[in-house]
Amino acid sequence: MKYIFIKEIWMVVVLAGMLLMVGSAFAECTYNGTTYAEGTVIGPYTCSGGEWVSN
């Protein structure tokens, strides 16, 4: 019984880790408290790799 419980917890931890990795693949940038998706252009800057870069 104890083995099954530990196995279930381990699976939950692995799945949570995988979801975190997938979520980090979609980089977002923040400007004035608002989050913008990758590729968003605001003035002379573009959101790229989670950072604002000059065009």
FENRAMO-V559582 format. One record per helix or strand. SS is the DSSP state (alpha for helix, beta for strand). FROM is the first residue (numbers start at 1). LEN is the number of residues. If there is no record, write none. Layout:
# FENRAMO-V559582
SS;FROM;LEN, SS;FROM;LEN
This chain:
# FENRAMO-V559582
alpha;2;23, beta;28;4, beta;34;4, beta;41;2, beta;45;4, beta;51;4
